[in-house]
Structures are given as structure tokens and as C-alpha cells.
């Protein structure tokens, strides 16, 4: 993960800097004392008095100053590291706390939508307006829930939390996730084997699918995007009809990479790539003609 690599590089740089300061300071002090002793052995008239002692004390003072600066640097670094850990824990806790009221809000908007549809006293024109607002509330709640899940997954990746890998019935799992956005995207699952089982983690696969849907909704130019999901063995393919990407395909999956698009956060495809790697799989991006993402899992099985 790029964040972990950056942190590791920073830790190595700090450690190397401290070691170099101490080694250079020690070597410089050794040379100063060696020079002072040689000068003392010369018994030259110009070296009478406290000149040699002054050289030694100045060398010691400079060395202790280096030590103080080094330990100050280490102290500031570890204080900052501790604060960063505390902030990460706080935001992880806040994300968990927000998910409960958000789920309640989504449920209430769905119930409200059902009540409006069943109420015969509301005129059809008012009913359509009310349903439009409740539908928008539901969609916004789902998108916010997806963002919270993304932050949770980022936190899990940072902590290198283990995954619970198992054989998952792909089509049933995908249909369940599609139900969240079925009226926003037109899906074609005709070529998806109903018996295929993919070796994956439930929460990771859920996050991958939701980010695929969110990416389609965010960047598609169509009012009702057309998406085909099919498999060839252990490879699951997600293809957007009539959609393409004008940027560099090799940068897709990098953290915060959005090309020239003001939309999105640049986290979704990054999470997809990293979660697939964590499940010992790999992801491929094809940007020409129909924008296509291939998810190659570690293994698959056919259920009996």
C-alpha cells in the first residue's frame, strides 16, 4: 500500500538521519580530541595556557548540542506519530458511530416512500414530487454509506487487518448488492454463471462492488448506464457499455488519481486494486471503447 510505503520510507529516513548525526558527531569529536592530544604533545610556546582544553570543551559542547537536537527531533517525531495514531482511532470510531444513524435514515426514507405510495389521499402530482425527494434522500444516504465504508476499508488496510476468505456464491452476492442501485443502473447478468463461487472476503467484495457502481454513477454520461457483469472461470468482468476513459490507464488504481474529473474522491479504484491484492487476486483496467474492469480472483469453484 502506498501509504504504508510512504510511512516506512519516512521511518527509515528519520532513523538514518539520527544515526548519521550521531556517527558524524562522534567521529568529529574523536578527531578533535586526537588533534588536541597531538597539539598538547608538541609543547609549542603558542599552545601554552588553556588552548588545548578549550578545543576539547568546545568539541564536547558541540557533540552534546548534537545529542540534544537529535533527541528533540526523536521526541517531536514520536509525539506526532502518537497524535496521528490517536486521530486515526478517532476517525475510525466516528465512522462506526455515523453508520448507525445513517442506516436508520436510509430505512426511514424507504418506509416513508412506501407510505407515500400507499396513501390514496395524496394527489398523483404531489405524490411524484414527494417520491422524488425520498428517492434522492435514499440515494444520498447510500452514497454517504459507501464513503464511510471506504474510510473503514482504508483504515483496515492501514492496520493490515486480516481478511476472512471463503467461497462466495458470486451471482447471489452481486444481485443482493445490485438491489441498492437497480433503478439507477441497468444490469445484464445473463453471462454470469449462477453456480460460480469466488474465493473472497465478504466485506472486501461488497466494497469492491459498491465502488464499481459508484464509479459508474459518478462518471457515466448516460442517464441510465448499461453495465454487463459476467465471468470466465475465476475472472469477474465489469463492463460499462458506451463508456471510455481518456486518461492514462496505468495510473488508474492510484490513490486520489482522478485525471481531469472534478467528481469522485480518487479512493474507489484504489481500494478495488488493494483489496484484490490483499485477497491474492489482481485487477486489470481496459479503457478503450467500453470501459472494462477485470477482477481475477485467487481461485473459483462450481457449486454442485
C-alpha positions as CSV (number, residue, x, y, z in Angstrom):
1,X,0.0,0.0,0.0
2,X,1.4,3.5,-1.0
3,X,0.5,5.0,2.4
4,X,2.4,2.3,4.3
5,X,5.3,2.6,1.8
6,X,5.5,6.3,2.4
7,X,5.4,5.8,6.2
8,X,8.1,3.1,6.1
9,X,10.3,5.4,3.9
10,X,9.8,8.2,6.4
11,X,10.7,5.9,9.4
12,X,13.8,4.8,7.5
13,X,14.8,8.3,6.7
14,X,14.4,9.5,10.3
15,X,16.4,6.6,11.6
16,X,19.1,7.1,9.0
17,X,19.3,10.8,9.8
18,X,19.7,10.2,13.5
19,X,22.4,7.6,13.0
20,X,24.3,9.8,10.6
21,X,24.2,12.8,13.0
22,X,25.4,10.6,15.9
23,X,28.1,8.9,13.8
24,X,29.4,12.2,12.3
25,X,29.3,13.9,15.7
26,X,31.2,11.0,17.3
27,X,33.8,10.9,14.5
28,X,34.2,14.7,14.6
29,X,34.6,14.6,18.4
30,X,37.2,11.8,18.1
31,X,39.2,13.8,15.6
32,X,39.1,16.9,17.8
33,X,40.4,15.1,20.8
34,X,43.0,13.3,18.7
35,X,44.2,16.7,17.3
36,X,44.1,18.3,20.8
37,X,46.3,15.5,22.2
38,X,48.8,15.9,19.3
39,X,48.9,19.6,19.9
40,X,49.5,19.0,23.6
41,X,52.4,16.7,22.8
42,X,54.1,19.4,20.7
43,X,54.9,21.6,23.8
44,X,54.9,24.6,21.4
45,X,55.0,28.0,23.2
46,X,51.9,29.2,21.2
47,X,49.9,26.3,22.7
48,X,50.6,27.2,26.3
49,X,47.6,28.0,28.6
50,X,44.1,26.6,28.1
51,X,44.0,26.5,24.3
52,X,44.0,22.6,24.2
53,X,41.4,22.4,27.0
54,X,39.3,25.0,25.2
55,X,39.4,22.9,22.0
56,X,38.3,19.8,23.9
57,X,35.5,21.6,25.7
58,X,34.2,23.2,22.5
59,X,34.2,19.8,20.9
60,X,32.3,18.2,23.8
61,X,29.8,21.1,23.8
62,X,29.1,20.8,20.1
63,X,28.7,17.0,20.5
64,X,26.2,17.4,23.4
65,X,24.4,20.0,21.4
66,X,24.0,17.5,18.5
67,X,22.7,14.9,21.1
68,X,20.1,17.4,22.4
69,X,19.0,18.3,18.9
70,X,18.8,14.6,17.9
71,X,16.7,13.6,20.9
72,X,14.5,16.6,20.4
73,X,13.9,15.5,16.8
74,X,13.0,12.0,18.0
75,X,10.7,13.3,20.7
76,X,8.8,15.6,18.3
77,X,8.6,12.7,15.8
78,X,7.2,10.2,18.3
79,X,4.7,12.8,19.7
80,X,3.5,13.5,16.2
81,X,3.3,9.7,15.5
82,X,1.2,9.2,18.7
83,X,-1.2,12.1,17.7
84,X,-1.6,10.6,14.2
85,X,-2.5,7.2,15.7
86,X,-5.0,8.9,18.0
87,X,-6.6,10.8,15.1
88,X,-6.8,7.6,13.1
89,X,-8.5,5.8,16.0
90,X,-10.9,8.8,16.5
91,X,-12.0,8.9,12.8
92,X,-12.4,5.1,12.7
93,X,-14.6,5.4,15.8
94,X,-16.5,8.3,14.3
95,X,-17.1,6.4,11.1
96,X,-18.6,3.5,13.1
97,X,-20.8,5.9,15.1
98,X,-22.1,7.6,11.9
99,X,-23.1,4.3,10.2
100,X,-25.9,3.5,12.7
101,X,-27.9,6.8,12.3
102,X,-27.2,6.7,8.6
103,X,-28.6,3.2,8.2
104,X,-31.6,4.4,10.2
105,X,-32.1,7.4,8.0
106,X,-32.0,5.2,4.9
107,X,-34.5,2.8,6.3
108,X,-36.9,5.7,7.3
109,X,-36.7,7.2,3.8
110,X,-37.6,3.8,2.3
111,X,-40.5,3.4,4.8
112,X,-41.6,6.9,4.0
113,X,-41.5,6.2,0.3
114,X,-43.7,3.1,0.8
115,X,-46.2,5.1,2.9
116,X,-46.5,7.8,0.2
117,X,-47.1,5.2,-2.5
118,X,-49.9,3.6,-0.4
119,X,-51.5,6.8,0.7
120,X,-54.6,7.3,-1.5
121,X,-55.3,10.8,-0.2
122,X,-52.2,12.4,-1.8
123,X,-52.7,13.6,-5.4
124,X,-50.6,11.9,-8.1
125,X,-48.7,15.2,-8.8
126,X,-47.8,15.7,-5.1
127,X,-47.0,12.0,-4.8
128,X,-44.5,12.1,-7.6
129,X,-42.7,15.1,-6.1
130,X,-42.6,13.5,-2.6
131,X,-41.3,10.2,-4.1
132,X,-38.7,12.1,-6.0
133,X,-37.4,13.7,-2.7
134,X,-37.5,10.5,-0.8
135,X,-35.7,8.7,-3.6
136,X,-33.0,11.4,-3.6
137,X,-32.6,11.1,0.2
138,X,-32.2,7.3,-0.2
139,X,-29.6,7.6,-2.9
140,X,-27.6,10.2,-0.9
141,X,-27.8,8.0,2.1
142,X,-26.4,5.1,0.1
143,X,-23.6,7.2,-1.3
144,X,-22.6,8.5,2.1
145,X,-22.7,5.0,3.5
146,X,-20.4,3.9,0.7
147,X,-17.9,6.7,1.6
148,X,-18.0,5.6,5.2
149,X,-17.3,2.0,4.2
150,X,-14.4,3.2,2.0
151,X,-12.8,5.0,5.0
152,X,-13.3,1.9,7.1
153,X,-11.6,-0.2,4.5
154,X,-8.7,2.4,4.2
155,X,-8.3,2.1,8.0
156,X,-8.3,-1.7,7.8
157,X,-5.7,-1.6,5.1
158,X,-3.6,0.8,7.2
159,X,-3.8,-1.6,10.1
160,X,-3.2,-4.6,7.8
161,X,-6.3,-6.3,9.3
162,X,-6.7,-9.9,8.2
163,X,-9.4,-10.9,5.8
164,X,-11.9,-13.8,6.2
165,X,-11.6,-15.5,2.8
166,X,-14.3,-18.1,1.9
167,X,-16.1,-19.4,-1.2
168,X,-18.9,-16.9,-2.0
169,X,-21.8,-17.5,-4.4
170,X,-21.0,-14.7,-6.8
171,X,-24.3,-14.2,-8.6
172,X,-26.4,-14.2,-5.4
173,X,-24.0,-11.8,-3.7
174,X,-23.9,-9.5,-6.7
175,X,-27.7,-9.4,-7.1
176,X,-28.0,-8.5,-3.4
177,X,-25.7,-5.5,-3.9
178,X,-27.4,-4.5,-7.2
179,X,-30.7,-4.1,-5.3
180,X,-29.2,-0.8,-3.8
181,X,-28.9,0.8,-7.3
182,X,-31.2,-1.2,-9.5
183,X,-33.2,1.8,-10.6
184,X,-30.0,3.9,-11.4
185,X,-28.1,1.3,-13.5
186,X,-29.4,-1.2,-16.0
187,X,-27.5,-4.5,-15.3
188,X,-27.1,-7.5,-17.6
189,X,-26.1,-10.7,-15.7
190,X,-27.1,-13.2,-18.5
191,X,-23.5,-14.4,-18.9
192,X,-22.7,-14.7,-15.2
193,X,-22.6,-18.3,-14.1
194,X,-25.2,-18.8,-11.3
195,X,-23.1,-21.7,-9.9
196,X,-19.7,-19.9,-9.7
197,X,-18.1,-19.5,-6.3
198,X,-15.3,-16.9,-5.8
199,X,-12.7,-17.1,-3.1
200,X,-13.1,-13.7,-1.4
201,X,-13.8,-11.7,1.8
202,X,-17.5,-10.7,2.2
203,X,-16.8,-7.1,3.3
204,X,-14.0,-6.6,0.7
205,X,-16.1,-7.9,-2.1
206,X,-19.0,-5.8,-1.0
207,X,-16.7,-2.7,-1.0
208,X,-15.4,-3.6,-4.5
209,X,-18.9,-3.9,-6.0
210,X,-20.2,-0.7,-4.4
211,X,-17.2,1.2,-5.6
212,X,-17.7,-0.1,-9.1
213,X,-21.3,1.0,-9.0
214,X,-20.4,4.4,-7.6
215,X,-17.7,4.9,-10.2
216,X,-20.3,4.2,-13.0
217,X,-22.8,6.6,-11.5
218,X,-20.2,9.3,-11.0
219,X,-18.6,9.2,-14.4
220,X,-21.1,7.8,-16.8
221,X,-22.6,10.3,-19.4
222,X,-25.8,8.2,-19.8
223,X,-29.0,8.8,-17.8
224,X,-29.3,5.1,-17.3
225,X,-25.9,3.4,-17.6
226,X,-25.7,0.0,-19.2
227,X,-23.5,-2.5,-17.3
228,X,-22.7,-6.1,-18.1
229,X,-21.3,-8.4,-15.4
230,X,-20.0,-11.8,-16.4
231,X,-17.3,-14.3,-15.6
232,X,-14.8,-16.6,-17.3
233,X,-13.7,-19.0,-14.7
234,X,-12.2,-17.1,-11.7
235,X,-12.2,-13.8,-13.6
236,X,-15.2,-11.5,-13.0
237,X,-15.7,-8.8,-15.6
238,X,-17.5,-5.5,-15.1
239,X,-18.1,-3.7,-18.4
240,X,-19.8,-0.3,-19.0
241,X,-21.4,0.0,-22.4
242,X,-20.5,3.1,-24.4
243,X,-18.2,4.4,-21.7
244,X,-14.5,5.2,-22.0
245,X,-11.7,6.8,-20.1
246,X,-9.5,9.5,-21.7
247,X,-6.6,9.5,-19.1
248,X,-3.7,7.1,-18.6
249,X,-4.8,3.6,-17.7
250,X,-1.6,2.8,-15.9
251,X,-2.5,5.5,-13.3
252,X,-5.9,4.0,-12.6
253,X,-5.9,2.5,-9.1
254,X,-3.5,5.1,-7.7
255,X,-4.7,6.8,-4.5
256,X,-6.5,10.1,-5.2
257,X,-6.0,9.8,-9.0
258,X,-9.0,11.4,-10.8
259,X,-7.4,12.5,-14.1
260,X,-9.3,15.8,-15.1
261,X,-12.6,14.8,-13.4
262,X,-13.8,17.1,-10.6
263,X,-16.1,14.3,-9.5
264,X,-15.3,11.4,-7.2
265,X,-12.6,11.1,-4.5
266,X,-9.9,9.0,-6.2
267,X,-10.3,6.4,-3.5
268,X,-12.7,3.9,-5.1
269,X,-10.5,2.3,-7.7
270,X,-7.5,2.4,-5.3
271,X,-9.5,0.3,-2.8
272,X,-10.6,-2.1,-5.5
273,X,-6.9,-2.6,-6.6
274,X,-5.6,-3.0,-3.0
275,X,-8.4,-5.3,-1.8
276,X,-7.9,-7.6,-4.8
277,X,-4.2,-7.8,-4.0
278,X,-5.0,-8.5,-0.3
279,X,-7.2,-11.4,-1.5
280,X,-4.2,-12.6,-3.6
281,X,-6.0,-11.5,-6.8
282,X,-5.3,-8.9,-9.4
283,X,-7.3,-6.2,-11.3
284,X,-7.0,-5.1,-14.9
285,X,-8.3,-1.8,-16.4
286,X,-9.3,-1.6,-20.1
287,X,-10.2,2.0,-21.1
288,X,-10.8,1.8,-24.8
289,X,-14.4,1.6,-26.2
290,X,-16.3,0.1,-23.4
291,X,-14.6,0.8,-20.0
292,X,-13.9,-2.6,-18.6
293,X,-12.6,-3.8,-15.2
294,X,-11.4,-7.4,-14.8
295,X,-11.2,-8.9,-11.3
296,X,-9.1,-12.0,-11.3
297,X,-9.6,-13.9,-8.0
298,X,-7.2,-16.4,-6.5
299,X,-9.5,-19.3,-7.3
300,X,-13.1,-20.3,-8.0
301,X,-15.3,-23.3,-7.8
302,X,-18.5,-24.5,-9.4
303,X,-21.2,-25.3,-6.8
304,X,-22.9,-28.7,-7.1
